Amino acid sequence: MCNVFMATEPLAGTWMTKVTNHKMKIGWAQFLQNISERYADAERIILD
């Protein structure tokens, strides 16, 4: 079992993906950390 995570920024035409070889909450937490590091200067990040 695995997880595939994807985040998009449609107006900028960018996306980021991450595939894990396990299905655990830590994978989601690490993906959110990657997003926050990529947009470190952002005032807020909206998850929808």
Order of alpha helices (4+ residues) and beta strands (2+ residues): beta-beta-alpha
